[in-house]
Amino acid sequence: MAPFRWPEARHELALAKEVAQHSPEKPDEWNAVAKRLGKAFSTDSCSVELKGRGCREKMDRILTKYKEEDMKGLKRAP
């Protein structure tokens, strides 16, 4: 099975919503998030299997990018 590449913004949004709703901290909690998202992203023709670590790392990258863009915006503010 090929790795999931988070192809659309809706996938990232779904991840962010899951994290906001469940506030995972432990690996088992991240695995539960991954399992729920895997079911939500799967179709009849394509099964998606996510790992908790991958979800956590993706969320970390999303937050890092947001913080960087926020800092740039604050520097431009008069």
ABEGO torsion letter per residue (X at the ends): XBBBAGABAAAAAAAAAAAAAAGBABAAAAAAAAAAAAAAABBAABBBBBBAAAAAAAAAAAAAAAAAAAAAAAAABX
